[in-house]
């Protein structure tokens, strides 16, 4: 009798557990422009809740202006750079603002370069001709923002690396916290001209840290059509990883980043390349991972846009952006577009889920950005 009762209890527990797993709730956080944004400069942070693959509710969390009286330039912006979602609660925008979506308020209006999360602290760096160079820390518990007065403070145990572009070719120098200068690269190429601005603009020079002792940079030829990818160590060691030639002009600057699988990806006018440090190769990316077993065709096809896959199964073909795609376990969200010739028109957000294996289209008339997913 006891065995039967015990079996019934176990069966009930398993059924309840399976039910809870099936009832997993997730929320997609999206920033949307107000319909009258050209006049009131408002943007809305919106929460779309999904249950078992179906969108069950929409909640506007807060409205925030992009401009504010007394604040020069941008105030709060979700459409510049990449947003970060921390602890399922805090949004750090691409320009360094912090928003608490749980308590629905702006925590930090300052605009600084994000460096790292460290427990309850968010660390920023300022490099301004008027303000100077310094680190600052925002404490998420006390909600206090403070400049670090110790000039030798460095949250990252590595030297500061800067490019000397006063002559050609450029030079890469390292500066210890003591201020000691050391030249790491005497011939770092000619940098990358900012596109669509002019011939004599200040050139961009992306440096990508692999760890605290090694970084990558692109050594551009003077004509801008060839770039050598180099690894440089703080011990002055240098090795060429790969060459990329026949780089066409582009409307966007090149960049390094880690993809969702931890691979180093270099993006330029010729496309996206996976940088294989061991094999010393730059391999073209055909399908790029956007996380949680979702993959998107890297190059657009003129007929259908991009193929999207979940694991090895195609989920559909869409005209969509890849740079702001957001995924979580079993869900992926993409900003969709209508393409007419060379013109693009945002169409909203498309969400695919592995439960129903169907797409849900969110009617977002003016999307600022897809922020990310919150799991409950």
C-alpha angles and dihedrals in degrees: 000000000000090000091054092049091047091051091050091051092049091048092049091049092050091048091050091048092051090048092052091049090050090049094057110151124208133174130213114213114210134176114219132185117238115251087245096041092131087065107027097028091220129154126186129218106216132190118212110191122207127195121185089346096307124110104238105171146011121208128181106220101187144333118233129183122233089215132038134190110258094019115106115224121341121009108185119352131177095176098065118082124333123320121219126211113208127192092349087285119060125070116202107193126217090258095048107264119140124216126185106213093184094059091028100232144113111255102180130027096177118112112220138138112276113235109170150325115245113179107289092353131090112199123209136181127216123201106172131152090225103031097039130219121310146126124247133191132211115202110213093200099050093027089225126144118207137176114231105239096191104099091202094055113120120168089196115060095227137088124266109258120206136174121236105213097169091105139022129287096033124242129219116217132185124214123200120213087259088062095249111152124217127178112229101173124023096185110038096156127242105301124235122291115234104249127243093010107090145280101279103042123131108275126238120236116186116201118191121197116217093184136331093291105037137049140174129229137171116242104209124202117234093256090053094231099104130050129183115207110220135186113215127190127208085238087066094255113145133187133173113236101183147329125238115195138181092040108176125215113274140189091234134058121245121259146183123224143152115252122221090273094053097256120141109245124193117197122198140146090285093057138262123325131190108224109220105198095187098048092034094230139131106216121192112246113234099174118018123205118237094183140270093055095304119132132187130198105255100212119053118242113223091225105047111003111232136348114232122205136190108205101317097332124097111233097185148297120268144163098242146140120255101192095071099033111133128201141181131173106313096352135088129180125198134182105236126208141193111227122205111174107305093340123097127199121192111238103184134260128317118202124194123191134191094223099066093013088222138117125249117200116211113209099230107158096186113024119191096180146318105250104188148266130298118203120210 
